[in-house]
Amino acid sequence: MRNRQRIRRSVLTLLAVTGLLLAGCGVDKQESVSLNLETFTSPDGNIGCIADETMVRCDIRKHSWKVKPDPECQLDYGNGLALADGKAEIVCAGDTTLNSGPEVGHGMINMVGPFECSSSHKGDSMRCENMNTGNGFELSRSEFSTF
């Protein structure tokens, strides 16, 4: 019985100290929150992504930019970008990552393996980077870029 009481007091003390520390610190609205989602969506719902330890891929529903058709692609081409170890590439796929998961809101960073993705403050774009290589992409309704 005594051991249970000691454990209970220790846990309560730990919770009280943690609560005081957190209350004193506050959370700045500019701080980012780190997530670990394998499927996620931009706040405006126009971009959906999937990620694992080896790659990240984001597809976009509506966009105004155009890409030259790839004659080797017999599926849908140009509706998303994918990133693995090398440079980001335009996706040739017969499936989609849209509507794949919860929203990565403003100030949130999603990390899966070496890949870090975040949405813009407006929630209408997604930027993903391989933190090991520095390669990545940014995708929005009006444009896309790779780096």
N, C-alpha and C positions, 0 to 999 in steps of 0.2 A: 504494500500500500504506500509506504514511504517513497519508494522509487517513482511510482505514478505521480505522487504529489510534486516531487522535485521536477520531474519531466514537464508536468503541466505548468508549474511556475516558470520554468526556463523558457518554455514555448511562449507563454503569455508575456514574459519580459522581452523576449526577442521581438515579438509582434509589436509591442508598445514602442520599443526603441526604433524599429523600422518605420513605424507610422510617424513618429516624431521627426525622423530624418527626412522622410518623404514630404511631410507637410512643410518643413522648413525650407526644403529645396525648391519646391514649385516646379512646374514644367513650362518652359518657354514655348510659345506657340511656333517659334521658328525651328525648334529642335525636330529632328527626324525620328521616326519610329521605324525600327527594322523588323521586317516580316520574313517569313520563310515559306512562301506559297509556290507550289509547282504549277498552279494555274491561277491567272489573275487578269483583271480588266481595268482599263482606264476609267476615271471617274465619269466621263461622258458616255461610256459604254461603246465607243466607236472602235476601240482597240482591245483585242484579246490576245493573251500570251500563254505559252507553256514553257517550262524550264525544267531541266534536270542537271545532273553533274557534268554533262557533256555538251549541252547546247541550250540556247533560248531562241524562241521563235515568236514573233508578234504579227498578227494579221490585222488588217484595217478594213472596216465595212465601207465607209464612204471616204473618197479622196479625189482631189482635183488634178493630181499629177499623173503623168503618163510615162510608161516605160516601153522601149522597143520590144516587140515580141521575140521570144527565144524559139527559134525553129526546132530545137531539140526537145522542148517541153511540150508534151502531148496533153498536159493537164492545165489548170488555171495558173497563169503566170503574172506576177506583179501585184499581188494583193497583200504582200507582207515581206518581212525580212527575217533572216535567220543568222545566228552567230554561234560559232563553235570556237576552235583554236585559231583559225585564220581570220581573214577579213570578212565582214558581214556580207551576205549575198541576198539577192532577190529570191523569193520563194517560188518554186514550181511544185504545186501540190493539188491533190484532189480532195483534200479535207480542209478544215478550218480550225483555228484556235479561238474564234469568236465565241462569246458567251461561255467561256471556260471556267471562270472562277470569280472570287470576290474582288472588289474594287481595291486598287492601290491608290489611296487618297492622297491629297496634298500633304507634303512633308513626310511621306512614307517611302521607305526604300525596301525593295524586295531583293533578298539575297538567296540564291540557290547555287551551291557550288561556288565557282569563281565568278558567277554572273550577278551583276547588280543592276536593277531596273528601278526607275522612278518616273512618276508622272509629273507634268509641268504644273505650275501653280494654277493655271486655268483648267487643268484636267483634260486637255484635248491632245496631248502628245505623250509618247513614251520614249524614254532614253534608256538603252541597255548597253552595258560595257562588260567585257571580260577583264576582270581586275588583274589577271596574270599577264595578259598580252597588251592591254590598253586599246584593243580593237573594240568597235561598237557601232551602234546605229541610233538614229533618232527618227521617229515616225510621227507624222501628223497629217491632218486632212489636207493641208496646203503644200506639204513638201516632205521629202525624206532625205537623209544624208547618212553616209557611212564614214567611219574614221578608223 
